Amino acid sequence: MTEVFQAKGLVKRFRRTHALDGFDLRLEPGQVTVLLGANGAGKSTLLRLALGVLRPNAGELTVLGMDPLRKPDAIRERTGYVPDTPDAPPWMTIGELCRFSRAHYPSWNEELVDSLIESLDVPRTTRLGQMSRGQGMKAMLVLALAHEPELLLLDEPFGGLDPLVREDVLRAVIDSVRTGERTILCATHELDVAARIADRVAIIADGRVRKHGTVEGVLGSDEVAEVPRALHDALAQAVAGEEVGSC
């Protein structure tokens, strides 16, 4: 079986800063893995490496069985990506953006686009540059799901959203998993997200995975001391259904 996503000993440096330093992670097909870590932990760097936007300094990375540096276009045809900040021409509406984008995706599903725009209540006539952050993130999610990707990469998709919009986006992500055929990697520092949607959790600190497993497994491991204490305690509260803040 082709590996959906596998990183081995991945290193990425920015001058003297090691964003990733011996990073190892394998995603289970058809599951949701939440990459949990503080801001600046290297989460966004990993997703950009997966898309072939950045070049690693060392290590190996395969996405859908391919090298992102050698086959970036082939990977992007089969991958959906939601950046941490809406990133699209500000003068376009969601309809114009979709018409521009669909030529790049053989599996584009126009009926799905209409359904997502309707269910997420994305304004059809508002230019992207005039949308609120929440509306912009919804538009990015429509674009990411429109071609029914095998792999969905989410970079802090819930950050800075008001509670109602956040719930809409969260439900859309949950709905997108129900077929059991899509693999999702969600990078976030929001602990309740892990508790609600994750099949598996990978905690990243100091540029590497400190613990990886089921939510219960991460919390119950004898090696839990490797997990930063603040993350461990807050994740435990989230799983228990208590109100927690971001970490």
N, C-alpha and C positions, 0 to 999 in steps of 0.2 A: 504493500500500500504506500502511495506517495505521502511523504511527510507534509502536513499542512504548514507547519512552522517549527523550525528547530534552530536554536542558537547554541553554539559551543565555543566557550572561551572568548566571547565577543569583547573586543576592546575598542572604545572610541574616545579619543582625546581631543580637547580643544585647548591648544597651547599646553599649559601645565595642569589643566583640569581633566581628570578622568571621569567622563560622564558614565561610561561603562567600563568595567575593569574585571574581566573574566566572567562575563554574564552567560549563564546557561539556562535555557528554557525550551521545553517541548510542549506544544499544544496538542491536546486530545481532540481528534476530529469530532465535530458536532457538539462540542461543549463550549461553555462560556468560561473563560479564564479572566479573572480580574487581577491586573497588575497594580498592586497597592503600594504606595510610597509617598513620601513628602514631596512638595514642590522642589524641583531641581535634582531629583533622585536619578534621573536618566530615562524616565518613561517615554517622553516625547522623542528623545534621541533614538530609542529603539524602534519606534514606529516609522520614523523617517529613514532609518537604515533599511527597514523592511520594504519600503517603497522605492529604494534605490536612489533616494535624494541625497543621502550621505554615504561616504565610503568608510568602512571600518579600518582601524589601524592594525587589527589582528583578529584572529578567530574565524569562525565559519557561521554562515547564515543561509538557510534555504527557506524559501516561501513557496508553497504549492509545488515543491520539488524543484524549484529553480533558484538560480543565483540572482538576487535583485540587481546587481550591477550589470549582469549580462542580459537579463530578460525583463527589464523594468516595465515595458509596455505590456508584455504578456501577463505579468503579475497584476498590473493595474486593471486589465480587462476583467479579471476574476476576483478583484478585491474592492471592497467599499471602504472609504476612509472619511471620518469626520474629524477635522482639526479642532484644536482647542479654541480657535477664534475663526468665525466665519470668513472664508477665503474665496471670494468670487468677484467678478467684475461688478462694481457697485451700481452701474447704470442699467444692469439687466434685471428683469423680473424673473420669478421662478420659472415661468413658462419659457422665456427666452433662454435661460440657462440650460434647461432640459433639452430644448431643441438644438442648442449648440453642442451639448455633450453627447447626445445619443449616438451620433455617428461613430464614436470611439468605442462603443460597447455592442458587440454582436447580440448579446442576450438582453438588450434593453426591452423593458416591458411597460408600454405606454399606459395600459390599463392600471397597472400597479402604481404608476406615477400619479394618475388622477385620484386613485383611492387614498394614497398617502397624503396628498395635498389636502384632500377633503377631511380625512380623519385627524390630521395634525393642525388643521385650520391655518394653513399657510396662505397669506394674502396673495392673490394671483396678480394684482395690478400694481403692487407696491415694489419700487426698485429695491434691490438688495441692500444698497447703501443707506436706505431710509428705514429699514426694518430695525426693530428692537433686537437686542442680543438673542432673546428667546426665539423670535421669529426667524432670525438668521440661522440659529442652530437647527431649527426644524427644517429649514430649506436645505441645509447641508446633509441632514439625515435622509431627506427625500432623494437627493442626488446619490447618496452612498448606497441606498437600497434599490434604486431604480433598475439596475441591471442584474438583480438577484445574485449577488456575489457569494462565492463559496466562503470567503474570509472577510470579516468585518472588523476594521481597526477603529477604535474610538479613543480619542485623546481628550480626556477631561470634558466629556460632552455635557455634563450636568452643572459645571461650575458657573456661578453667577446668575443662575436662572431663578426666577421667582417660583414659589412652591407649585403653583398650578401648571406652569409651563414645564417645570422639572418632571412632574408626574406624567405629563403627556409624552415627553421624550423617553422616560423610563419605560412606560407601557409599550411604546412603539418598539423599543429594543427587545423587550420581553416577547412581544408578539412575533418579532422577526425570527426568534429562535424556535418557535413551536413546531416547525417542520422537522427539526432534528437533523437537518442537513447542513446547517451553517455553523462555522466555527467563529467565535468572537473573542477578540482580545480587547479588553476595556482598561485603559490606563486611567487611574483616578486616585485621589486622596480621600474620597468620600466613603466612609466606612459602611454606611447603611446600604450603599450600592452593592458592595460585596455580599452583604448578608442577604440581599433580595434576589440577585440575579446570578451569582457565581456558582458554577459547578466546582471550580477550583480557584484557589487564591495563590498568587505568587507575591511575596513581600520583597521589595527591592530596597536596598540601602547600601550606600558606599559603592554604587555601580555594579552590584551583583545581587543575585537572588539569595536571600537569607533563609527563606523557607518557602516550600511549594507543596501544595496538597489540597485536600478538601478543606472547607472552612473549619469543620470539626477537627480534622486531622492537624491543622496548623495550631489550633488552640490546645489540643490534647497531647501534643508531642512532648516527649522527654527533653527534646532539644529546643523547647520553646524559648529558652534564654537567649537563643540567637536572634529572635525576633525583637526589634526595638520595643521596649516595654509600653510606651505610649500607644503604639499601634495595636499591640496585643490586647491591652486592657479595653481600648475603645472598640475594637472589633468584637470582643467578647460581649460588650454591652449591646452592640448593634444586633448580634445574633440573638441575644436575649430579648430583643424588642424594646430596649430602653432608648431614650433620646440621647443622641451623642452629637458632638460638634465635629467639624472637620479637623484633620490633623495634618 
